[in-house]
């Protein structure tokens, strides 16, 4: 690549409730580690989205900020679709994931219009899904297991032509045994934690889409150790998990 | 007093005594729980003897409560208060049922419990400090608490409220009251105050204060104002010379001094003098001595706003830093917030990632270009870290563990 890779952190003041800035940091770091110049552009709420960025990040947000964000995003929808048609990638997490569909449930169950970038919609669920999640990604992605933390009340239904990000082995996700969506350069998911620090392969998946080729492997000891710890925790069940928690507690 | 009421108090005290005698705890919570189980109306009766003031906030309620107690005592008023952490109905009942002369009852009240205790306690004055995100996985979003606080001031608009004019959530909660004393404390953490609590439009911050262009909601003019380390009241400028550290404690002290003057008629200057000697608040800010002679201070940081304030304060010091983080229910089980907090301020310092979630911390620091080592045990980490002094910044369960076990 000749020009620098630009990562747009979209409305961090509205869609940044769950450490979503972390996803931008990881993309920037992992691009630079491969010799790709990269920078983060923060698009403040109320500002128009540029169409010149390579990766767009939509994060989690509370009810009122989510509605405020969707108004701003609809005004910039043309710029976003131009960028995506030109090969950009989009990571949409939690509230951001709901916003890329046709409609979503706001406070009090009101149905609000989304960006309709993907054929999906979200309805209110009977309860909030809160806790650690383990997802087995679609085999075609070649991605290893994904871990994260979810905290949402919505249930998301994908249209017949859409593929989920993967199958939920632990946790709630979309609410039907799957989590998220894969649609061209778009990755949607309910997982934060944030999701990319926990799952560097997913970060590389987004970067590869933009760069147009697979990236050379990048091994970083502390990141690998962390990933292994989260993964082993997520795969424990019942009494084994409780024992592990006690062991951890004793230090 | 009815037999049932007497029985409630006696059996509660017995339970508290049993809890202490068997080494299970301070006995406050269990004592209050037993009292309320025997006599659910006890809170209203025991509270009627005292002039009640409640102190609620996401951050600083324990310290503000303590500072206000010392300020009022210094001015010669008899004061009762609840034990740290015992800030729900049971802890309050236990504190008020203890034998005491009619006093000012300065009560720390959990922000989510305020609606439940205001009815029976009928406080003279409510103190509203600040509201921001805190353990989202457990308590949900900020606006739900704002709505509950606002319902209180709507129902009893003649009750005195002392409230932080700089926090849009607090202003929205307090403004239905006809008797508000505003104190402008500033708002270092704005990330939960992006939208207008009244109409959901984007808030603007033209010159430090907030304003909504859509509905006119704006920061109210305040009679008390914190400017750096000085509390400004009209033409008076009162320096906040405190033994406890940090900007956030100046905010706590300014709030407490405002309550002392505006509600209890204690001159703010005298109130500040009464707080000056407070060094440790329930283990917070306590200094310990490491085996090699260096001083180590334990600082509690419960949520992103608190962490951010502590990191800003540490950025100016030549200190080794141990970041001790757990993710139990009381810490918040989701450590995503690590990325909401500017750990980049620690670049160049000796830093150890510690606690049960040491690897979450280490990876966060890695992506912030902060070099660190990993040692899950914070005391071992403190002994090994460089620096002329050491600060252990701890999440809630790490903090309570450390204050109990500290060498």
Contacts between the chains, C-beta under 8 A, distances in Angstrom:
chain1	res1	chain2	res2	distance
A	13	B	191	6.7
A	13	B	194	4.5
A	14	B	194	5.6
A	14	B	195	7.4
A	16	B	191	6.7
A	16	B	340	7.2
A	17	B	133	6.9
A	17	B	136	7.0
A	18	B	136	7.4
A	18	B	334	7.2
A	18	B	336	4.3
A	18	B	337	7.8
A	19	B	336	3.7
A	19	B	337	5.6
A	19	B	338	6.2
A	19	B	339	3.2
A	19	B	340	5.2
A	20	B	339	7.4
A	21	B	339	5.2
A	21	B	340	7.1
A	22	B	336	7.4
A	22	B	338	7.5
A	22	B	339	3.3
A	22	B	364	7.3
A	22	B	367	6.9
A	25	B	339	7.1
A	25	B	367	4.4
A	25	B	368	7.1
A	26	B	367	6.0
A	29	B	367	5.5
A	45	B	194	6.4
A	45	B	202	5.6
A	46	B	202	5.5
A	62	B	141	4.5
A	62	B	142	7.2
A	62	B	143	6.8
A	63	B	141	6.9
A	63	B	143	7.4
A	64	B	143	6.6
A	64	B	195	4.8
A	64	B	200	4.4
A	65	B	194	5.8
A	65	B	195	5.5
A	67	B	200	6.5
A	68	B	194	7.5
A	68	B	195	5.3
A	68	B	200	6.3
A	68	B	201	7.3
A	68	B	202	6.1
A	130	B	137	5.1
A	130	B	333	7.9
A	131	B	137	7.8
A	131	B	333	7.3
A	149	B	137	7.5
A	149	B	333	7.4
A	149	B	334	4.3
A	149	B	336	6.4
A	151	B	136	6.1
A	151	B	137	5.3
A	151	B	334	6.5
A	192	B	334	7.4
A	192	B	336	5.1
A	193	B	334	7.1
A	193	B	335	7.7
A	193	B	336	5.5
A	194	B	336	5.7
A	194	B	339	5.7
A	197	B	339	7.5
A	197	B	363	5.4
A	197	B	364	7.2
A	197	B	367	6.5
A	220	B	366	7.1
A	222	B	359	7.1
A	222	B	362	5.0
A	222	B	363	5.9
A	222	B	366	5.4
A	222	B	374	7.3
A	223	B	363	5.8
A	223	B	366	6.7
A	225	B	359	5.9
A	226	B	359	4.2
A	226	B	360	6.8
A	226	B	362	7.0
A	226	B	363	4.7
A	229	B	359	5.4
A	248	B	356	4.4
A	249	B	328	7.7
A	249	B	356	6.7
A	251	B	356	7.2
A	251	B	376	5.5
A	251	B	377	4.9
